[in-house]
Amino acid sequence: MIHISALQSELATHLAAYQILADEQSKQFYGRDWIKDFPPSPCLVVLPESVEQVQFVVTTCGKHGVAIVPSGGRTGLSGGATAAHGEVILSLERMRAVLEVNPIDRTIRCQAGAPLERIQLEATQHDLYFPVDFSSRGSAQIGGNIATNAGGIRVIRYGNMREWVLGLKVVTGRGEILELNGSLWKNNTGYDLRSLFIGSEGTLGIIVEATLKLTTPPKDTTRILCGLSSNDAILPLLTYCRGRLRDLSAFEFIDSTAFGEVIKHRQLRNPLSDTYPAYVLVECELNAPSAMEQVTEAFSEAYEKGLILDVVVSESSAQSQELMNIRDLISETLSMHYTLHKNDISVPVPAIPAFLLELHESITTAYAGFKVVVFGHVGDGNLHVNVLKRTEITDEAFWKSCHDSDRTIFTTVQKFRGSISAEHGVGMLKRDFIHFSRTPEELEMMRGIKAVFDPMNIMNPGKVLPAATRNSCQS
């Protein structure tokens, strides 16, 4: 075992006192992400301010065989940023700088701790646009977004984070600094090591800088809320919207329970004339002079065809935000009022109606007696399943029950050739279920890749792939 005082003393040779935190409050604060399934137990928190300091921390911990958990905004939902076994937390929050915006090749270079919202605002100031977006934009850091290949509401038009990463600077588990691809748009010189770090969840090394692509902002957007007769009406409406709306940018499903919870707890106005079994929120860019007329005509026709039971088309930016709030505030609202168990899953888009039918049957079996809320980015096949704890049982009993029952849900996902993790990563929450989405051959190759970049297994061990227990600090 490594004594905490020895490690702390060695780290203090290159880091200031305020960059090394050992108090219990800091360890609890930095020690986990948004889910509460795993209690945090780190030994130290370090806050480097440069790439060189990150390298020093990795090298020092590697020398002592102490594991590291990289920490960004900690908005993840899979325990990927939780330090449960005496690890050192390496937080990127002091590395938040935007280093360069290049309007010529439409790129932005930033440190990994820069919040997503900061990237979006910097792009806007140069009449450019970073389209990856989700409700935790103010807290989520770009390094974590890349490490989990985050998606969000506009994947249907713009894709996941992977599509917007041009280059990365990383510190590997060996303590090496690698500059991967720089700002090259074309580079066909062998293996794309950059792509290995996108979605790696900090298990290969630490992303310290990123060069991201930017694009032309939409001229305007509008949002449309639709009330549907059932989940079976989702796919016909999606097919119709893809055919009629030239610049469809989001297609979000909200079940009746999710809709009711956010309306009640946020005291929002129901924009529709009644309540319905299912809802879809559509976002469409208005890039042509007649685009708004085409949108209005399209949804009038959808109503006449019986594809939707009710509809409201936003007529102002304020109304557009009002509609988006219903979708944007679901996760935050549920987290504020309930103890939750979350599952983030995906299936091929054509399978969604059949999958939803079987999913609800699986939910009834797996989470009997619990209220379950389902919503998500149905336009790209991604659904969020949220199980709400009953007040009369303990947190520990609730999480054990849910973890034991997840196998039922994942069996249904596997049947439809889906993924047990669509955008929040595997972390600890789904580590032991990864075989539902990955073959033994794939897992063995993944272990081999990790061994190359992190031969001492100090980078976020126990996440994504089961790993041997590492040395931890002792006081």
C-alpha positions in Angstrom: 0.0 0.0 0.0 1.1 3.6 -0.7 0.9 6.0 2.1 -1.1 9.2 1.2 1.5 11.4 2.8 4.4 10.1 0.6 2.4 10.5 -2.6 1.2 13.9 -1.5 4.7 15.1 -0.7 6.0 14.0 -4.1 3.2 15.6 -6.0 3.8 18.8 -4.0 7.3 19.1 -5.6 5.6 20.3 -8.9 2.1 21.3 -7.8 1.1 24.2 -5.4 -0.8 23.5 -2.2 -4.1 24.6 -3.6 -3.8 22.1 -6.4 -3.7 19.1 -4.0 -6.9 18.5 -2.0 -7.1 15.9 0.7 -10.1 17.1 2.8 -13.2 14.9 2.8 -15.5 17.5 1.4 -13.4 17.9 -1.7 -13.0 14.2 -2.2 -16.7 13.6 -2.0 -17.4 16.6 -4.4 -14.9 15.5 -7.0 -15.2 11.8 -6.4 -18.2 10.9 -8.5 -20.5 11.8 -11.4 -24.2 12.4 -11.4 -25.3 8.9 -10.5 -25.2 7.8 -6.9 -25.0 4.1 -7.4 -21.3 3.9 -6.3 -20.1 5.7 -3.1 -16.8 7.7 -3.8 -13.6 6.9 -1.9 -10.6 8.7 -3.5 -7.4 9.3 -1.7 -6.5 12.7 -3.2 -7.8 15.3 -5.7 -5.2 17.0 -7.9 -6.0 20.0 -10.2 -3.2 20.5 -12.7 -2.9 23.7 -14.7 -0.8 22.6 -17.7 -0.1 19.6 -19.9 3.3 19.2 -18.2 1.6 19.0 -14.8 -0.8 16.4 -16.0 2.2 14.4 -17.3 3.9 14.7 -14.0 0.9 13.5 -12.1 0.4 10.5 -14.4 4.1 9.6 -14.2 4.3 9.9 -10.4 1.1 7.8 -9.9 2.4 5.3 -12.3 5.7 5.0 -10.4 3.8 4.3 -7.2 1.2 2.1 -8.9 -1.7 4.3 -7.8 -4.7 4.5 -10.1 -6.0 7.8 -11.6 -9.6 8.7 -12.3 -9.8 11.6 -14.9 -12.5 14.1 -13.9 -14.3 16.7 -16.1 -17.7 18.2 -15.4 -18.8 14.9 -13.8 -22.1 15.1 -15.6 -21.9 11.4 -16.8 -24.5 8.8 -15.8 -22.5 5.6 -15.7 -20.0 6.0 -12.9 -17.2 6.6 -15.3 -15.8 9.5 -13.2 -16.4 7.8 -9.8 -13.3 7.0 -7.7 -14.5 4.1 -5.5 -11.3 2.4 -4.6 -8.8 4.9 -3.3 -7.7 6.4 -6.6 -6.3 9.9 -7.3 -8.8 12.2 -8.9 -7.2 14.2 -11.7 -9.6 17.1 -12.4 -9.2 19.2 -15.6 -11.3 22.1 -14.3 -8.2 24.5 -14.1 -7.5 23.8 -17.8 -10.4 25.7 -19.3 -8.8 28.0 -21.9 -9.9 28.5 -25.4 -6.5 28.6 -27.2 -7.4 29.6 -30.7 -10.4 30.1 -33.0 -9.4 29.8 -36.7 -12.1 31.2 -39.1 -10.1 30.2 -42.1 -10.4 26.4 -41.6 -13.3 26.8 -39.2 -11.7 25.2 -36.1 -11.4 25.9 -32.4 -8.6 24.7 -30.2 -9.2 24.4 -26.5 -8.0 22.8 -23.3 -10.0 19.8 -22.1 -11.6 21.5 -19.2 -13.4 24.1 -21.3 -17.2 23.7 -20.8 -19.3 22.8 -23.9 -21.3 26.0 -23.6 -18.0 28.1 -23.7 -17.1 26.4 -27.0 -20.6 27.2 -28.4 -20.4 30.8 -27.4 -16.8 31.3 -28.8 -18.0 29.9 -32.1 -20.9 32.2 -32.1 -18.7 35.2 -31.7 -16.9 34.3 -34.9 -20.2 33.7 -36.8 -19.6 30.0 -36.6 -21.4 27.1 -34.9 -20.6 24.0 -32.8 -23.7 21.8 -33.1 -23.2 19.1 -30.5 -25.6 20.1 -27.7 -27.3 18.7 -24.6 -28.9 20.1 -21.4 -25.7 19.9 -19.2 -23.8 22.2 -21.6 -22.9 24.7 -18.9 -21.2 22.1 -16.7 -20.0 19.3 -19.1 -16.4 19.7 -20.1 -15.2 19.1 -23.7 -12.6 16.5 -22.6 -15.3 14.4 -21.0 -17.6 14.9 -24.0 -14.9 13.5 -26.2 -14.0 10.7 -23.8 -17.6 9.5 -23.9 -18.3 10.4 -27.5 -21.3 12.5 -26.4 -24.3 12.9 -28.7 -27.2 15.0 -27.6 -30.3 16.2 -29.3 -29.0 17.0 -32.8 -27.2 13.7 -33.7 -29.9 13.1 -36.4 -28.4 16.0 -38.4 -24.9 16.5 -37.1 -23.7 13.2 -35.6 -21.9 12.5 -32.4 -18.9 14.2 -30.9 -16.6 11.9 -33.0 -17.6 13.7 -36.2 -16.4 17.1 -34.8 -13.0 16.1 -33.4 -10.1 17.1 -35.7 -7.2 16.6 -33.4 -6.3 15.7 -29.8 -3.4 16.1 -27.4 -3.3 13.3 -24.8 -1.2 12.0 -22.0 -1.2 8.2 -22.1 -1.1 5.9 -19.2 2.7 5.5 -19.9 3.1 9.2 -19.3 3.8 10.1 -22.9 2.4 13.2 -24.6 0.9 12.4 -28.0 -0.3 15.0 -30.5 -2.8 13.1 -32.7 -3.7 14.6 -36.1 -3.2 18.2 -35.1 -5.6 20.3 -37.3 -5.4 18.2 -40.5 -8.6 17.5 -42.3 -6.9 14.8 -44.4 -4.4 12.4 -43.0 -4.1 8.9 -44.4 -0.9 7.7 -42.7 -1.9 4.5 -41.1 -4.0 3.9 -37.9 -6.1 6.8 -36.6 -5.0 6.8 -32.9 -7.1 9.9 -32.3 -10.3 7.8 -32.8 -9.2 5.3 -30.1 -9.4 8.1 -27.4 -12.9 9.2 -28.5 -15.2 7.1 -26.4 -12.4 5.5 -24.3 -13.7 7.0 -21.0 -10.2 7.8 -19.7 -9.1 4.2 -19.8 -6.2 4.8 -22.2 -5.0 8.2 -21.1 -6.1 11.8 -20.4 -7.3 14.2 -23.2 -5.7 17.5 -22.4 -6.4 19.5 -25.6 -8.7 19.3 -28.5 -9.1 20.8 -32.0 -12.7 20.8 -33.0 -14.5 21.5 -36.3 -17.0 24.3 -36.6 -19.6 24.9 -39.2 -22.1 27.5 -40.5 -24.8 28.4 -38.0 -28.5 27.9 -39.1 -30.2 31.1 -40.1 -33.0 30.3 -37.7 -34.8 27.4 -36.0 -38.3 26.5 -35.1 -39.6 23.8 -32.7 -42.8 21.8 -32.9 -44.5 19.7 -30.2 -46.8 16.9 -31.3 -49.2 14.8 -29.3 -49.4 11.2 -30.5 -51.9 8.4 -30.1 -49.3 5.8 -29.1 -45.7 4.8 -29.4 -46.6 3.1 -32.7 -47.1 6.5 -34.2 -43.5 7.6 -33.7 -41.8 5.9 -36.6 -44.5 6.9 -39.2 -44.1 10.5 -38.1 -40.3 10.3 -38.2 -40.4 8.9 -41.8 -42.8 11.6 -42.8 -40.6 14.4 -41.2 -37.5 13.1 -42.9 -39.3 13.3 -46.2 -41.0 16.7 -45.8 -38.5 18.7 -43.7 -35.3 19.5 -45.5 -33.3 20.6 -42.5 -34.6 18.4 -39.7 -32.2 18.7 -36.8 -33.9 16.9 -33.8 -36.6 14.4 -33.2 -37.1 13.8 -29.5 -39.5 11.3 -27.9 -41.1 12.0 -24.5 -43.4 9.5 -22.9 -46.5 10.6 -21.0 -44.9 10.1 -17.6 -41.9 12.2 -18.5 -44.1 14.9 -19.9 -46.3 14.9 -16.7 -43.4 15.0 -14.3 -41.7 18.0 -15.9 -44.9 20.0 -16.3 -45.9 19.3 -12.7 -42.5 19.9 -11.0 -41.5 22.9 -13.1 -45.0 24.4 -13.1 -44.8 24.7 -16.9 -47.8 25.3 -19.1 -49.0 22.5 -21.3 -48.8 24.0 -24.8 -51.2 21.4 -26.2 -55.0 21.3 -25.8 -54.9 18.0 -23.9 -52.6 15.2 -22.6 -51.6 12.3 -24.8 -50.0 8.8 -24.6 -46.8 10.0 -26.3 -45.1 13.2 -27.5 -42.5 14.2 -30.0 -40.5 17.4 -30.1 -39.2 18.3 -33.5 -36.6 20.9 -34.3 -36.1 22.2 -37.8 -33.6 24.7 -39.2 -35.0 27.5 -41.3 -32.3 28.1 -43.9 -34.5 29.0 -46.9 -36.9 32.0 -47.2 -40.0 29.9 -47.4 -38.9 27.3 -44.8 -41.4 28.4 -42.1 -44.3 28.1 -44.5 -43.2 24.6 -45.5 -42.9 23.5 -41.8 -46.4 24.8 -41.1 -47.9 23.2 -44.1 -46.1 19.9 -43.3 -47.6 19.6 -39.8 -51.0 20.7 -41.0 -50.9 17.8 -43.4 -49.6 15.5 -40.8 -52.6 16.3 -38.6 -55.0 15.8 -41.5 -53.4 12.4 -42.3 -53.9 11.3 -38.7 -50.1 11.0 -38.0 -50.5 13.3 -35.0 -53.5 14.2 -32.7 -52.4 17.7 -31.7 -49.6 20.1 -32.6 -48.1 23.5 -31.8 -45.5 25.2 -34.0 -43.4 27.8 -32.2 -44.0 31.3 -33.6 -41.3 33.1 -31.5 -38.0 32.5 -29.9 -39.6 32.6 -26.5 -42.2 30.0 -27.5 -39.5 27.9 -29.1 -37.6 27.9 -25.8 -40.7 27.0 -23.9 -41.2 23.9 -26.0 -37.5 22.9 -25.6 -37.7 23.3 -21.9 -40.2 20.5 -21.7 -37.5 18.2 -23.2 -34.4 19.9 -21.8 -35.5 19.8 -18.2 -36.5 16.2 -17.9 -33.2 14.8 -16.6 -32.6 17.6 -14.1 -36.2 17.5 -12.9 -36.2 13.8 -12.2 -32.8 14.0 -10.5 -34.0 16.8 -8.3 -37.2 15.0 -7.1 -36.2 11.3 -7.2 -33.5 8.8 -6.6 -32.9 7.3 -10.0 -31.5 4.3 -11.8 -30.7 5.2 -15.4 -30.2 3.2 -18.5 -29.1 4.8 -21.8 -29.7 2.3 -24.7 -30.0 2.3 -28.5 -31.4 0.2 -31.2 -31.5 0.6 -35.0 -34.1 3.3 -35.8 -36.5 1.0 -37.8 -36.7 -1.3 -34.8 -37.9 1.4 -32.4 -41.7 0.7 -32.3 -41.3 -3.1 -31.9 -38.5 -2.5 -29.4 -40.6 0.0 -27.3 -43.3 -2.6 -27.1 -41.0 -5.3 -25.8 -39.1 -2.8 -23.7 -42.2 -2.0 -21.7 -42.9 -5.7 -21.3 -39.3 -6.1 -20.0 -39.7 -3.1 -17.7 -42.8 -4.5 -16.2 -40.9 -7.7 -15.4 -37.5 -6.1 -14.4 -38.7 -3.1 -12.4 -42.0 -4.4 -11.0 -43.6 -1.9 -8.7 -41.4 1.1 -9.8 -42.4 4.0 -11.9 -40.4 4.2 -15.1 -39.9 7.2 -17.4 -38.7 6.8 -21.0 -37.6 9.6 -23.3 -34.8 10.2 -25.7 -33.3 11.0 -29.1 -35.5 8.6 -31.0 -34.3 10.1 -34.3 -31.0 8.3 -33.8 -32.4 5.3 -32.0 -31.3 6.4 -28.5 -33.7 6.0 -25.5 -33.2 6.9 -21.8 -34.9 4.6 -19.3 -35.2 6.1 -15.8 -36.4 4.0 -12.9 -37.8 6.0 -9.9 -37.2 4.8 -6.4 -40.1 4.2 -4.1 -39.8 6.1 -0.8 -40.3 3.1 1.4 -37.1 1.3 0.3 -33.5 2.2 1.0 -31.1 3.5 -1.7 -29.0 0.4 -1.4 -31.9 -2.0 -1.8 -33.2 0.0 -4.8 -29.9 0.0 -6.7 -29.3 -3.7 -6.0 -32.7 -4.5 -7.3 -32.2 -2.4 -10.4 -28.7 -3.8 -11.1 -30.0 -7.3 -10.7 -32.9 -6.6 -13.1 -30.9 -4.8 -15.8 -30.1 -8.1 -17.4 -33.7 -8.4 -18.5 -33.5 -5.0 -20.2 -30.2 -5.7 -21.9 -31.4 -9.1 -23.2 -34.1 -7.2 -25.0 -31.6 -4.7 -26.3 -29.3 -7.6 -27.5 -32.3 -9.2 -29.3 -32.7 -6.1 -31.4 -29.0 -5.8 -32.1 -28.7 -2.7 -30.0 -26.3 -1.1 -27.6 -26.5 -1.1 -23.8 -24.8 2.3 -23.8 -25.7 4.9 -26.5 -24.0 8.1 -25.3 -23.2 8.0 -21.6 -20.5 5.3 -21.7 -20.0 2.1 -19.9 -18.2 3.2 -16.8 -18.9 1.0 -13.8 -22.6 0.9 -14.2 -22.6 -1.3 -17.3 -19.1 -2.8 -17.2 -20.3 -6.2 -16.2 -22.9 -6.2 -19.0 -20.7 -5.1 -21.9 -20.9 -8.6 -23.3 -24.5 -7.9 -24.4 -23.1 -5.5 -27.0 -19.5 -6.7 -27.6 -18.3 -10.2 -28.6 -15.5 -12.0 -26.7 -13.2 -11.3 -29.6 -13.9 -7.6 -29.5 -13.3 -7.4 -25.8 -10.0 -9.2 -26.1 -8.8 -6.7 -28.7 -10.0 -3.9 -26.4 -7.9 -5.3 -23.6 -4.9 -5.5 -25.9 -5.3 -1.8 -27.0 -5.5 -0.7 -23.3 -2.3 -2.7 -22.5 -0.4 -0.7 -25.2 -1.4 2.7 -23.9 -1.7 1.9 -20.2 0.5 -1.1 -19.5 0.4 -0.5 -15.7 -3.4 -0.3 -15.7 -3.5 2.9 -13.8 -6.0 4.8 -16.1 -9.5 4.6 -14.8 -9.3 0.8 -14.0 -12.5 -1.1 -13.4 -14.3 1.1 -16.0 -15.5 -0.3 -19.4 -13.5 -3.5 -19.0 -13.2 -5.4 -15.7 -9.7 -4.8 -14.3 -7.6 -6.1 -11.5 -7.6 -4.1 -8.3 -4.9 -1.4 -8.2 -2.9 -0.1 -5.3 -4.7 2.6 -3.4 -3.5 5.3 -0.9 -3.6 4.7 2.8 -3.5 7.4 5.4 
